[in-house]
Amino acid sequence: MRYRPFGRTGLQVSVVGFGCWPMAGDRYGAIEDDEAIRAIHRALDRGVNCVDTAPAYGAGHSEEVVARALEGRRQDVILVTKCGVKAPPLGQPGPLRDASRANIFREIEASLERLRTDWVDVLLVHWPDAGTPVEETMRALDDVVASGRARFVGVSNFTGAMLAECMRSRRVDVSQVGYHMFDRRQEQETFPYCGAEGIGVMGYGSLGHGLLTGAFTAATTFDPARDWRAGGVAFGQPIFRGENLKTNVGVADRLRREVADPRGVPLSQIALAWVLANPAVSTALVGARAPAEVDANDAGAELDLPSAERATIDAILAGVVGRVREFTPLRPA
C-alpha cells in the first residue's frame, strides 16, 4: 500500500480508504454485518489506514459496525465520520441538513458513543446547510477540536467557493467529494483550490458507484426499496437513468475490453488507478462488502497508467451520457 500526505494535517493516509456507506444496509441492498467486518479487517491487513463512515449511513448502523471492526485496532486507523445531516420529524421527507452548532455537538456525541471511542481523527460536515451561517458551523467544528473529540475537521460536498468561505472562519483540513471516471466536476474548481491551500482530499465513488466494477449489464435493475441508484441520479448526474444506464454500461465495457483486459486486470483496478493518477487526491474511498472485493480493488493502488492508456481512456469516456458540468451541492442529491 502506498501513502500520501493528508493535506497539512501531518498524517500519512493510505491512497485507498475504506468507504462504509454500503454498511448502512439500506442504500446498496442488504449486507451481512460479520462479512463487512471481515472486509474491514482484510483492508487493514493490506495496509489501508483510513476508514470513512457517517451517522447518516443506516441511521448510525454503519458506525456501529465500524466500532465492532476496530475493536483493538483503533490506534491504527484514521477514523473519519460526519455531521450535519439528521433524520426528519416523523412523517416528513428527509434527511434534513443541519450544520448548526447545537446539532454538530449533538451528533459528535452520538457518533462517539456508537463508534465506542473518545475521539475521531476527522469530522466532516456531510453536506452544506444553507440555513446555518458558515461562521457558526466552522466555529463549532473548531470547538469540537479544542474539546479533544476530533483531531481535524473539514467538509464534504462543498464547492471551491464554499471552501474559500469556510476558510475565512476556520481552516478546512480535509475535503471529501465525489470523483470517478463518470464525474470529473471537481477538476475545474475544487481540486485546484485544495491543492493551493494544502487541503487533504478524499474522493468517494471511485468505482462509479458500481458502474466501473464490470458487474452491470444493460439489463441491470435496482431495487427501489433498498438501492439508491434506482432513482437514476448519482449526486446530480442522471448516469443510471433509463437509456443512460445502457449507454454507460457500454462505455464501461469498452474500458474493460480496450484497457483492462490487455493489462490482465479487472476494470475496477483501472478505475482506481485513474482516480489516484490525479495528484489532488489524498485517498480514494472504495466500499467493499466482502474480503475478496478488498483484494480485487486494492491492487489498483499499485497500477500506473501510461500516457497512451490515459489517452485511450479519455477517448472512451467521451461517450458517457448523463454527465453534467456544474456541481450544485445546495440542491438535495
C-alpha positions as CSV (number, residue, x, y, z in Angstrom):
1,M,0.0,0.0,0.0
2,R,1.2,3.5,-0.8
3,Y,0.6,6.5,1.4
4,R,0.3,10.3,0.7
5,P,0.3,13.4,2.9
6,F,-3.2,14.1,4.2
7,G,-3.1,17.8,3.3
8,R,-1.3,19.7,6.1
9,T,-2.6,17.5,8.9
10,G,0.8,15.8,9.3
11,L,-0.9,12.4,8.8
12,Q,0.1,9.9,6.1
13,V,-3.0,8.4,4.6
14,S,-3.3,5.2,2.6
15,V,-4.1,6.0,-1.1
16,V,-7.1,3.7,-0.7
17,G,-9.6,4.3,2.1
18,F,-12.4,2.1,3.2
19,G,-15.8,3.6,2.5
20,C,-18.6,2.4,4.8
21,W,-21.7,3.7,3.1
22,P,-22.6,0.1,1.9
23,M,-22.6,-1.0,5.5
24,A,-25.7,1.1,6.0
25,G,-27.7,-1.9,4.9
26,D,-30.4,0.3,3.4
27,R,-28.8,2.0,0.4
28,Y,-26.9,-0.6,-1.5
29,G,-29.1,-3.6,-0.7
30,A,-28.9,-5.8,2.4
31,I,-25.4,-6.6,3.8
32,E,-24.2,-9.2,6.3
33,D,-22.5,-7.3,9.2
34,D,-20.0,-10.0,10.1
35,E,-18.9,-10.3,6.5
36,A,-18.5,-6.5,6.3
37,I,-16.3,-6.6,9.4
38,R,-14.1,-9.2,7.8
39,A,-13.8,-6.9,4.8
40,I,-12.6,-4.1,7.0
41,H,-10.1,-6.4,8.7
42,R,-8.8,-7.5,5.3
43,A,-8.4,-3.9,4.2
44,L,-6.4,-3.1,7.4
45,D,-4.2,-6.1,6.9
46,R,-3.4,-4.9,3.4
47,G,-2.3,-1.5,4.8
48,V,-5.4,0.6,4.5
49,N,-5.4,3.0,7.4
50,C,-8.4,5.2,6.6
51,V,-12.0,4.2,7.4
52,D,-14.8,6.6,6.4
53,T,-18.3,6.4,7.9
54,A,-21.2,8.7,8.8
55,P,-24.3,8.7,11.1
56,A,-26.5,9.1,8.0
57,Y,-25.4,5.7,6.8
58,G,-28.2,3.5,8.0
59,A,-29.2,5.8,10.9
60,G,-25.9,5.0,12.7
61,H,-25.7,1.4,11.8
62,S,-22.6,1.8,9.7
63,E,-20.8,3.5,12.7
64,E,-21.8,0.6,14.9
65,V,-20.4,-2.0,12.5
66,V,-17.2,0.1,12.3
67,A,-16.9,0.1,16.1
68,R,-17.0,-3.7,16.1
69,A,-14.4,-3.9,13.3
70,L,-12.0,-1.6,15.0
71,E,-12.1,-3.2,18.4
72,G,-8.4,-3.5,19.5
73,R,-7.2,-1.7,16.3
74,R,-8.5,1.9,16.9
75,Q,-5.0,3.3,17.2
76,D,-4.0,2.0,13.7
77,V,-6.8,3.9,11.9
78,I,-7.5,7.4,10.6
79,L,-11.2,7.3,11.5
80,V,-13.5,9.7,9.7
81,T,-17.1,10.4,10.4
82,K,-19.5,13.2,9.6
83,C,-22.2,15.5,10.9
84,G,-24.8,18.0,9.7
85,V,-27.4,15.6,8.4
86,K,-30.2,14.3,10.6
87,A,-33.4,12.3,10.4
88,P,-36.6,14.4,9.7
89,P,-39.5,14.6,12.1
90,L,-41.9,11.6,11.8
91,G,-43.9,11.8,8.6
92,Q,-41.8,14.4,6.9
93,P,-39.4,13.9,4.0
94,G,-35.7,14.0,4.6
95,P,-33.0,13.7,5.6
96,L,-32.5,17.3,6.8
97,R,-29.3,19.3,6.7
98,D,-28.5,20.9,10.0
99,A,-24.9,22.2,10.5
100,S,-25.8,24.4,13.5
101,R,-23.6,24.5,16.5
102,A,-26.1,22.6,18.6
103,N,-26.6,19.8,16.2
104,I,-22.9,19.4,15.5
105,F,-22.3,18.9,19.2
106,R,-25.3,16.6,19.5
107,E,-24.1,14.5,16.6
108,I,-20.5,14.1,17.6
109,E,-21.5,12.9,21.0
110,A,-23.9,10.3,19.5
111,S,-21.2,9.2,16.9
112,L,-18.5,8.7,19.5
113,E,-20.9,6.6,21.5
114,R,-21.7,4.4,18.5
115,L,-18.1,4.2,17.5
116,R,-17.0,3.3,21.0
117,T,-14.2,5.8,21.0
118,D,-13.3,9.1,22.7
119,W,-12.3,10.9,19.5
120,V,-12.3,10.7,15.7
121,D,-9.4,11.8,13.6
122,V,-11.5,13.8,11.1
123,L,-15.0,15.2,11.5
124,L,-16.7,16.4,8.3
125,V,-19.8,18.4,7.6
126,H,-21.6,16.0,5.4
127,W,-23.5,18.5,3.1
128,P,-23.6,22.3,3.0
129,D,-26.5,23.7,5.0
130,A,-27.9,26.9,3.5
131,G,-29.9,27.6,6.7
132,T,-26.9,28.0,9.0
133,P,-24.2,30.7,8.8
134,V,-20.9,29.2,7.7
135,E,-19.1,31.0,10.5
136,E,-21.3,29.3,13.1
137,T,-20.5,25.9,11.6
138,M,-16.8,26.4,11.4
139,R,-16.6,27.9,14.9
140,A,-18.4,24.8,16.2
141,L,-16.0,22.5,14.4
142,D,-13.1,24.4,15.9
143,D,-14.6,23.9,19.4
144,V,-15.0,20.2,18.7
145,V,-11.3,20.1,18.0
146,A,-10.5,22.1,21.1
147,S,-12.6,19.7,23.2
148,G,-10.5,16.8,22.0
149,R,-13.3,15.0,20.3
150,A,-11.8,15.4,16.8
151,R,-8.2,16.0,15.7
152,F,-9.1,17.6,12.4
153,V,-12.2,18.9,10.7
154,G,-13.5,19.6,7.2
155,V,-16.4,19.4,4.8
156,S,-17.9,17.1,2.3
157,N,-19.6,18.0,-1.0
158,F,-18.6,21.7,-0.8
159,T,-17.6,23.7,-3.9
160,G,-14.3,25.6,-4.1
161,A,-16.2,28.8,-3.5
162,M,-17.8,27.3,-0.4
163,L,-14.4,26.1,0.8
164,A,-13.0,29.6,0.5
165,E,-15.9,31.0,2.6
166,C,-15.3,28.4,5.3
167,M,-11.6,29.2,5.4
168,R,-12.4,32.8,6.4
169,S,-13.6,31.5,9.7
170,R,-11.5,28.4,10.3
171,R,-9.1,26.3,8.3
172,V,-10.5,23.3,6.4
173,D,-8.2,20.4,7.0
174,V,-9.9,17.9,4.7
175,S,-12.5,18.0,1.9
176,Q,-14.4,15.0,0.6
177,V,-16.0,15.0,-2.8
178,G,-17.2,12.6,-5.4
179,Y,-14.7,11.8,-8.1
180,H,-14.5,9.0,-10.7
181,M,-14.4,8.5,-14.4
182,F,-18.0,9.4,-14.8
183,D,-17.8,12.5,-12.6
184,R,-15.0,15.0,-13.2
185,R,-16.7,18.1,-12.0
186,Q,-14.2,18.7,-9.1
187,E,-11.3,19.1,-11.5
188,Q,-12.4,22.5,-12.5
189,E,-12.5,24.4,-9.2
190,T,-12.4,22.3,-6.0
191,F,-9.2,20.4,-6.7
192,P,-7.1,23.4,-7.7
193,Y,-8.3,25.3,-4.6
194,C,-7.5,22.3,-2.3
195,G,-4.1,22.0,-3.9
196,A,-3.3,25.7,-3.4
197,E,-4.4,25.6,0.2
198,G,-3.0,22.3,1.2
199,I,-6.3,20.7,2.0
200,G,-6.4,16.9,2.1
201,V,-8.8,15.4,-0.5
202,M,-10.9,12.3,0.0
203,G,-12.5,11.1,-3.3
204,Y,-15.7,9.0,-2.9
205,G,-17.4,6.9,-5.5
206,S,-14.1,5.8,-7.0
207,L,-15.7,2.9,-8.9
208,G,-18.5,5.0,-10.3
209,H,-21.0,3.7,-7.7
210,G,-20.6,0.3,-9.2
211,L,-20.6,1.2,-12.9
212,L,-16.8,0.6,-13.1
213,T,-16.8,-2.8,-11.4
214,G,-17.8,-4.7,-14.6
215,A,-20.8,-6.1,-12.7
216,F,-23.5,-4.3,-14.5
217,T,-25.2,-5.2,-17.8
218,A,-27.7,-3.3,-20.0
219,A,-30.4,-5.3,-18.2
220,T,-29.4,-4.4,-14.7
221,T,-32.1,-3.0,-12.4
222,F,-32.0,-1.7,-8.9
223,D,-34.5,-2.4,-6.0
224,P,-36.3,0.9,-5.3
225,A,-36.8,-0.1,-1.7
226,R,-33.1,-0.9,-1.0
227,D,-30.9,0.7,-3.5
228,W,-30.5,4.5,-4.0
229,R,-29.4,4.0,-7.6
230,A,-32.9,3.1,-8.6
231,G,-33.7,6.8,-8.8
232,G,-31.3,7.0,-11.7
233,V,-29.4,10.1,-10.4
234,A,-26.0,10.0,-8.8
235,F,-25.2,13.2,-7.0
236,G,-26.9,15.4,-9.6
237,Q,-25.9,13.3,-12.6
238,P,-28.6,11.0,-14.3
239,I,-26.0,8.4,-15.3
240,F,-28.2,5.5,-14.1
241,R,-31.4,6.7,-15.7
242,G,-33.1,4.7,-18.4
243,E,-31.1,4.6,-21.7
244,N,-28.2,6.4,-20.0
245,L,-27.5,3.3,-17.9
246,K,-27.4,1.2,-21.0
247,T,-25.0,3.6,-22.8
248,N,-22.8,3.9,-19.8
249,V,-22.6,0.2,-19.3
250,G,-21.4,0.1,-22.9
251,V,-18.7,2.7,-22.0
252,A,-17.6,0.6,-19.1
253,D,-17.5,-2.5,-21.3
254,R,-15.2,-0.7,-23.8
255,L,-12.9,0.3,-20.9
256,R,-12.7,-3.3,-19.8
257,R,-12.0,-4.6,-23.4
258,E,-9.6,-1.9,-24.5
259,V,-7.8,-1.1,-21.3
260,A,-8.3,-3.6,-18.5
261,D,-8.2,-6.8,-20.5
262,P,-4.9,-6.0,-22.3
263,R,-3.4,-5.3,-18.9
264,G,-4.8,-8.5,-17.5
265,V,-6.6,-6.8,-14.6
266,P,-10.2,-6.1,-13.5
267,L,-11.8,-2.9,-14.7
268,S,-12.1,-1.8,-11.0
269,Q,-8.3,-1.6,-10.8
270,I,-8.1,0.6,-13.8
271,A,-10.8,2.9,-12.4
272,L,-9.0,3.2,-9.1
273,A,-5.6,3.8,-10.7
274,W,-7.2,6.6,-12.8
275,V,-8.5,8.4,-9.7
276,L,-5.2,8.1,-8.0
277,A,-3.4,9.5,-11.0
278,N,-4.8,12.9,-10.0
279,P,-2.3,14.4,-7.6
280,A,-5.0,16.3,-5.8
281,V,-6.4,13.1,-4.4
282,S,-5.0,12.1,-1.0
283,T,-7.1,8.9,-0.7
284,A,-9.7,7.2,-2.9
285,L,-12.6,5.7,-1.0
286,V,-13.8,2.3,-2.1
287,G,-16.5,0.3,-0.4
288,A,-16.4,-3.5,-0.1
289,R,-18.9,-6.0,1.2
290,A,-16.5,-9.0,1.4
291,P,-12.8,-9.6,1.8
292,A,-12.5,-10.8,-1.8
293,E,-13.7,-7.4,-3.1
294,V,-11.0,-5.7,-1.0
295,D,-8.3,-7.8,-2.6
296,A,-9.6,-7.1,-6.1
297,N,-10.0,-3.4,-5.7
298,D,-6.9,-2.5,-3.6
299,A,-4.5,-3.9,-6.2
300,G,-5.4,-0.9,-8.4
301,A,-3.4,1.3,-6.0
302,E,-0.2,-0.2,-7.4
303,L,-1.0,0.4,-11.0
304,D,0.3,3.3,-13.1
305,L,-1.4,4.4,-16.3
306,P,1.0,5.4,-19.1
307,S,0.0,8.4,-21.3
308,A,-1.2,6.1,-24.1
309,E,-3.6,4.3,-21.9
310,R,-4.9,7.6,-20.4
311,A,-5.5,8.9,-24.0
312,T,-7.5,5.8,-24.8
313,I,-9.5,6.2,-21.6
314,D,-10.3,9.8,-22.3
315,A,-11.5,8.9,-25.8
316,I,-13.8,6.2,-24.5
317,L,-15.1,8.5,-21.7
318,A,-16.3,11.0,-24.3
319,G,-19.2,8.6,-24.8
320,V,-20.5,8.9,-21.3
321,V,-24.1,10.3,-21.1
322,G,-26.0,11.9,-18.3
323,R,-22.9,13.8,-17.1
324,V,-23.4,17.4,-16.0
325,R,-20.7,20.1,-15.7
326,E,-21.9,22.0,-12.7
327,F,-21.7,20.7,-9.1
328,T,-24.7,22.2,-7.1
329,P,-24.5,20.7,-3.6
330,L,-27.1,23.0,-2.1
331,R,-29.7,21.2,-4.1
332,P,-30.7,17.9,-2.4
333,A,-28.9,15.0,-4.1
